[in-house]
């Protein structure tokens, strides 16, 4: 295949993406961002129509996590039957896990979201509420108050008992640190948005674990992100 033909193919692909995204958004910053992402990750082109259909749907309506599509597929493929899961921050992922027979405990810090989630959950899921406090030692870059009680919500789980811990809420570095001993050997810890610099300490904390990085399109209004899943080796 000569270079002129390859260049023509790339230009054709980018043009196709631009037409799809412009139909969805019109012209603007989000269109430029999306087209640039596909240009760097051309294998995601096939998912653009699905993402456009799902971008405005609520996570609990879709009953799916807001992780890259590859991350969703991979986690589903490696989870054992009836897994034991703890979530920092629930939503569509909680319902997705319920649909797969998981025993889930989830903690929320926002009362309004907690109430919405409670109305959707099955009777077997444990939903905790831990609001931020006015004093403490664990803060969050994304919300005011202190999250010591929220981070400690996992303490009731026996060490080495969980098949999966999902860290997708507040004070994520400290949540990951608290969760390490709760994951069984061979179990998983998922940290969403690992492309953000403020989560670098959590990435370093798990340096001895087997890491899988997923960067690509995901459901929801933010087109693309990075999610990492670590497997505890021992």
Buried (B, 14 or more C-beta within 10 A) or exposed (E): EEEEEEEEEEEEBBEEBBEBBBEBBEEEEBBEBBBEBBBEBEEBBEBBEEBBEBBEBEBBEBBBBBBBBBBBEBBEEBBEEEBBBBBBBBBBBBBBBBEBEBBBBBBBBBEEBBEBBEEBBEEEBEBBBBEBEEEBEBBBEEBEBBBBBBBBBBEEBEEEEBBBBBBBBBBBBBBBBBBBBBBBEEBBBBBBBBEEEEBEEBBEBBEEBEBBBBBBBBBBEEBBBBBBBBBBEE
